[in-house]
Amino acid sequence: MGEPGLSVGIVASIQTHGSLANWHPHLHLLVTDGGFRADGTFVPLPLHDVTTLTEAFPRAVLRLFVRRELMDVETA
């Protein structure tokens, strides 16, 4: 997956609360829509299905929390 040596930019911020200071862990991300090869040429990345990513990411994070015993299965 992806092109070897392709540099892509990502900035992530973790926020653990919602606007009412309630427990609501989530990420804010800025991601480039492509990357640069070593020679400086820009390569656009294909778009992904947002719905699939929106559903897959929380599942992956919760599995990781359970595996690292940071959260029990019932809570996850």
Backbone as JSON, one array per atom type, in Angstrom:
{
  "sequence": "MGEPGLSVGIVASIQTHGSLANWHPHLHLLVTDGGFRADGTFVPLPLHDVTTLTEAFPRAVLRLFVRRELMDVETA",
  "N": [[0.84, -1.17, 0.0], [0.55, 2.2, -0.85], [3.27, 4.36, -1.85], [6.69, 3.67, -1.88], [8.94, 5.69, 0.0], [7.45, 8.0, -0.11], [6.57, 11.09, 1.17], [4.23, 12.18, 3.46], [2.12, 14.59, 4.98], [0.96, 14.9, 8.32], [-0.91, 16.18, 10.98], [-1.85, 15.79, 14.27], [-4.2, 16.06, 16.91], [-5.12, 15.22, 20.14], [-8.14, 15.12, 21.81], [-9.88, 14.97, 24.81], [-12.35, 15.58, 25.78], [-15.72, 16.84, 25.42], [-17.7, 19.69, 24.34], [-19.08, 20.28, 26.66], [-17.42, 19.58, 28.7], [-17.51, 16.87, 29.08], [-16.64, 13.34, 29.05], [-15.26, 12.52, 26.12], [-13.44, 11.23, 24.07], [-11.51, 12.0, 21.24], [-10.02, 12.61, 17.99], [-8.45, 15.29, 16.26], [-7.56, 15.93, 13.03], [-5.22, 17.01, 10.57], [-4.52, 16.35, 7.34], [-2.48, 15.89, 4.56], [-3.45, 15.94, 1.09], [-1.95, 14.34, -0.47], [1.43, 13.46, -1.31], [5.02, 13.99, -1.27], [7.57, 12.97, -3.48], [11.03, 11.92, -3.28], [12.33, 13.38, -5.25], [10.91, 15.7, -5.33], [8.49, 15.85, -6.7], [4.93, 16.01, -6.61], [2.53, 13.71, -5.46], [-0.75, 12.91, -5.78], [-2.97, 11.48, -3.37], [-5.31, 8.76, -3.37], [-8.82, 9.24, -2.74], [-10.57, 8.19, 0.21], [-13.26, 6.15, 1.41], [-15.2, 7.87, 3.53], [-17.15, 7.06, 5.39], [-16.51, 4.35, 5.87], [-13.94, 4.62, 7.02], [-14.62, 6.16, 9.26], [-16.09, 4.34, 10.76], [-14.26, 2.23, 11.1], [-11.96, 3.22, 12.47], [-12.61, 3.87, 15.28], [-13.2, 1.26, 16.18], [-10.72, -0.03, 15.9], [-9.13, 1.45, 17.69], [-10.46, 1.01, 20.14], [-10.13, -1.78, 20.35], [-7.36, -1.86, 20.68], [-7.13, -0.51, 23.17], [-8.44, -2.36, 24.84], [-6.77, -4.6, 24.5], [-4.42, -3.63, 25.64], [-5.22, -3.46, 28.18], [-6.38, -1.1, 29.11], [-8.98, -0.56, 29.1], [-12.02, -2.22, 29.77], [-13.74, -4.97, 28.12], [-16.54, -4.74, 28.17], [-16.99, -1.98, 28.53], [-15.76, -0.97, 26.26]],
  "CA": [[0.0, 0.0, 0.0], [1.32, 3.43, -0.89], [4.48, 4.41, -2.65], [7.87, 3.77, -1.01], [9.65, 6.96, 0.0], [6.53, 9.12, -0.26], [6.4, 11.83, 2.42], [2.89, 12.73, 3.62], [2.03, 15.38, 6.2], [-0.16, 14.68, 9.22], [-0.86, 16.83, 12.29], [-2.95, 15.22, 15.05], [-4.43, 16.58, 18.24], [-6.03, 14.38, 20.91], [-9.01, 15.85, 22.72], [-10.53, 13.96, 25.66], [-13.63, 16.06, 26.29], [-16.61, 17.55, 24.52], [-17.91, 21.1, 24.67], [-19.62, 20.37, 28.02], [-16.39, 18.97, 29.55], [-17.83, 15.45, 29.29], [-15.67, 12.39, 28.49], [-15.55, 12.34, 24.7], [-12.13, 11.2, 23.42], [-11.51, 12.0, 19.78], [-8.85, 13.21, 17.35], [-8.59, 16.29, 15.2], [-6.45, 15.64, 12.12], [-4.97, 17.68, 9.31], [-3.77, 15.4, 6.54], [-2.32, 16.35, 3.18], [-4.16, 15.11, 0.11], [-0.93, 13.71, -1.3], [2.76, 13.47, -0.71], [6.12, 14.35, -2.15], [8.67, 12.01, -3.71], [12.35, 12.48, -2.97], [12.71, 14.34, -6.29], [10.09, 16.89, -5.18], [7.2, 15.8, -7.39], [3.78, 15.77, -5.75], [1.69, 12.58, -5.86], [-2.03, 12.94, -5.06], [-3.42, 10.2, -2.83], [-6.73, 8.52, -3.69], [-9.77, 9.5, -1.66], [-11.08, 7.0, 0.88], [-14.65, 6.23, 1.82], [-15.21, 8.45, 4.87], [-17.99, 6.23, 6.27], [-15.73, 3.16, 6.26], [-12.89, 5.05, 7.95], [-15.26, 6.61, 10.49], [-16.49, 3.15, 11.51], [-13.11, 1.36, 11.37], [-11.0, 3.8, 13.4], [-12.95, 3.62, 16.7], [-13.07, -0.18, 16.49], [-9.29, -0.33, 16.05], [-8.65, 2.09, 18.92], [-11.03, 0.29, 21.29], [-9.44, -3.08, 20.44], [-6.04, -1.59, 21.24], [-7.32, -0.21, 24.59], [-8.76, -3.62, 25.53], [-5.57, -5.42, 24.46], [-3.44, -3.06, 26.58], [-5.91, -3.46, 29.47], [-6.72, 0.27, 29.49], [-10.42, -0.52, 29.12], [-12.56, -3.59, 29.71], [-14.51, -5.27, 26.92], [-17.91, -4.22, 28.3], [-16.96, -0.52, 28.29], [-15.4, -0.76, 24.86]],
  "C": [[0.88, 1.23, 0.0], [2.57, 3.29, -1.74], [5.67, 4.54, -1.72], [8.54, 5.14, -1.13], [8.76, 8.17, -0.16], [6.33, 9.79, 1.09], [5.03, 12.5, 2.44], [2.84, 13.48, 4.94], [0.78, 15.08, 7.0], [0.11, 15.45, 10.52], [-2.07, 16.31, 13.05], [-2.99, 15.87, 16.43], [-5.45, 15.68, 18.93], [-6.83, 15.28, 21.84], [-9.81, 14.82, 23.51], [-11.89, 14.39, 26.17], [-14.42, 16.75, 25.2], [-16.79, 18.99, 24.99], [-18.48, 21.31, 26.07], [-18.68, 19.74, 29.05], [-16.74, 17.53, 29.92], [-16.76, 14.58, 28.6], [-16.08, 12.09, 27.06], [-14.22, 12.33, 23.93], [-12.28, 11.15, 21.9], [-10.25, 12.72, 19.28], [-9.29, 14.3, 16.39], [-7.35, 16.08, 14.32], [-6.42, 16.61, 10.95], [-4.07, 16.75, 8.52], [-3.66, 15.94, 5.12], [-3.06, 15.42, 2.23], [-3.2, 14.47, -0.88], [0.4, 13.77, -0.58], [3.81, 13.81, -1.75], [7.12, 13.2, -2.27], [9.98, 12.71, -3.37], [12.78, 13.53, -4.0], [11.86, 15.61, -6.27], [8.77, 16.89, -5.91], [6.09, 15.41, -6.42], [2.94, 14.64, -6.33], [0.38, 12.65, -5.09], [-2.41, 11.55, -4.58], [-4.89, 10.01, -3.17], [-7.6, 8.82, -2.48], [-10.26, 8.18, -1.07], [-12.54, 7.23, 1.23], [-14.7, 6.67, 3.28], [-16.03, 7.6, 5.84], [-17.23, 5.01, 6.76], [-14.66, 3.53, 7.27], [-13.48, 5.47, 9.3], [-15.68, 5.44, 11.36], [-15.28, 2.31, 11.93], [-12.18, 1.91, 12.45], [-11.38, 3.56, 14.85], [-12.82, 2.16, 17.08], [-11.61, -0.53, 16.73], [-8.74, 0.23, 17.35], [-9.17, 1.34, 20.15], [-10.39, -1.09, 21.45], [-8.06, -2.92, 21.07], [-6.15, -1.31, 22.75], [-7.6, -1.48, 25.38], [-7.51, -4.49, 25.6], [-4.52, -4.93, 25.46], [-4.02, -2.93, 27.99], [-6.13, -2.05, 30.01], [-8.23, 0.43, 29.63], [-10.93, -1.96, 29.08], [-13.48, -3.75, 28.49], [-15.91, -4.68, 26.99], [-17.96, -2.71, 28.03], [-16.68, -0.22, 26.83], [-16.57, -1.05, 23.97]]
}
